[in-house]
Amino acid sequence: MNLASRPNSNSIEENRLLVVAAFFDDEFSIDWILELTHIKASLVLKCFEDFCQSGILKKLEIDRYRFRNLAKKKNVQDTISPNDGVDLHRRIADLLWKERSDDPEILRLV
């Protein structure tokens, strides 16, 4: 599915949501996406519902998602510059560190 070709005024936000989600190693929380993007919760929920229906994301729990296809995830990652990717990884690491600094798995990832 090519989001850019959809006649939707939210395509910029949709693409931003996908990019941020793609930089998590595996599953990600909708709360993390909200904090990193500052996009309204209602729009994030609507977009994630659309992404799940179109086969881009898989809903794991009420607040957890992951990409269904690693090649699609890599394609989304490649849409931003390497410098922006490094910055996004740093922001994700900072977020995870603040949220779960006592979790040994987070310490390994950061």
C-alpha positions as CSV (number, residue, x, y, z in Angstrom):
1,M,0.0,0.0,0.0
2,N,1.4,3.4,-1.0
3,L,0.3,5.9,1.6
4,A,1.5,8.8,-0.4
5,S,-0.9,8.0,-3.2
6,R,-4.0,7.9,-0.9
7,P,-6.3,11.0,-1.2
8,N,-6.0,11.7,2.5
9,S,-5.1,15.0,4.2
10,N,-3.4,13.0,7.0
11,S,-0.8,11.3,4.8
12,I,2.0,13.4,6.2
13,E,1.0,12.4,9.7
14,E,0.5,8.8,8.6
15,N,4.0,8.7,7.1
16,R,5.5,10.2,10.3
17,L,3.8,7.6,12.4
18,L,5.1,4.8,10.3
19,V,8.6,6.2,10.3
20,V,8.7,6.5,14.1
21,A,7.2,3.1,14.5
22,A,9.7,1.5,12.1
23,F,12.7,2.6,14.3
24,F,11.6,0.5,17.2
25,D,13.4,-2.9,17.2
26,D,10.3,-5.0,17.4
27,E,7.0,-4.2,19.1
28,F,6.1,-0.7,20.2
29,S,3.6,1.0,22.4
30,I,1.1,3.5,21.1
31,D,2.0,5.6,24.2
32,W,5.6,5.8,22.9
33,I,4.4,6.9,19.5
34,L,2.2,9.6,21.0
35,E,5.1,10.9,23.1
36,L,7.5,11.0,20.2
37,T,5.2,12.5,17.6
38,H,2.8,14.7,19.5
39,I,0.1,13.7,17.1
40,K,-3.5,13.6,18.5
41,A,-4.4,10.3,20.0
42,S,-7.6,10.0,18.0
43,L,-5.6,10.4,14.7
44,V,-2.9,7.9,15.9
45,L,-5.6,5.3,16.7
46,K,-7.4,5.8,13.4
47,C,-4.1,5.5,11.5
48,F,-3.1,2.4,13.4
49,E,-6.5,0.8,12.7
50,D,-6.0,1.6,9.0
51,F,-2.4,0.2,9.1
52,C,-3.7,-3.0,10.7
53,Q,-6.5,-3.4,8.2
54,S,-4.1,-2.9,5.3
55,G,-1.6,-5.4,6.6
56,I,1.2,-3.0,7.5
57,L,0.9,-3.4,11.3
58,K,-0.2,-6.2,13.6
59,K,-2.0,-5.4,16.8
60,L,-0.5,-7.5,19.6
61,E,-2.3,-6.1,22.6
62,I,-4.5,-3.1,23.3
63,D,-1.5,-0.8,23.2
64,R,1.2,-2.8,21.4
65,Y,1.9,-3.2,17.7
66,R,4.6,-4.4,15.3
67,F,5.2,-4.4,11.6
68,R,3.9,-7.5,9.8
69,N,6.6,-7.4,7.2
70,L,10.3,-6.6,7.9
71,A,10.9,-5.6,4.3
72,K,8.2,-3.0,4.5
73,K,9.6,-1.8,7.8
74,K,13.1,-1.4,6.2
75,N,11.6,0.5,3.3
76,V,9.9,2.9,5.7
77,Q,13.2,3.3,7.6
78,D,15.0,4.2,4.3
79,T,12.6,7.1,3.7
80,I,14.6,9.3,6.1
81,S,18.2,10.4,6.1
82,P,20.8,8.4,8.1
83,N,21.3,11.5,10.4
84,D,17.5,11.7,11.0
85,G,17.5,8.0,11.7
86,V,20.3,8.3,14.3
87,D,18.4,11.2,15.9
88,L,15.2,9.2,16.1
89,H,17.1,6.2,17.6
90,R,18.5,8.5,20.2
91,R,15.0,9.9,21.0
92,I,13.6,6.4,21.3
93,A,16.5,5.3,23.6
94,D,15.9,8.4,25.8
95,L,12.2,7.6,26.0
96,L,12.8,4.0,26.9
97,W,15.5,4.9,29.4
98,K,13.1,7.3,31.2
99,E,10.2,4.9,31.2
100,R,12.0,1.6,32.1
101,S,15.5,2.3,33.4
102,D,15.2,-0.6,35.9
103,D,14.5,-3.1,33.1
104,P,17.6,-5.1,32.1
105,E,16.3,-5.6,28.6
106,I,16.0,-1.8,28.1
107,L,19.5,-1.4,29.5
108,R,20.7,-3.8,26.8
109,L,18.9,-1.9,24.0
110,V,20.1,1.5,25.1
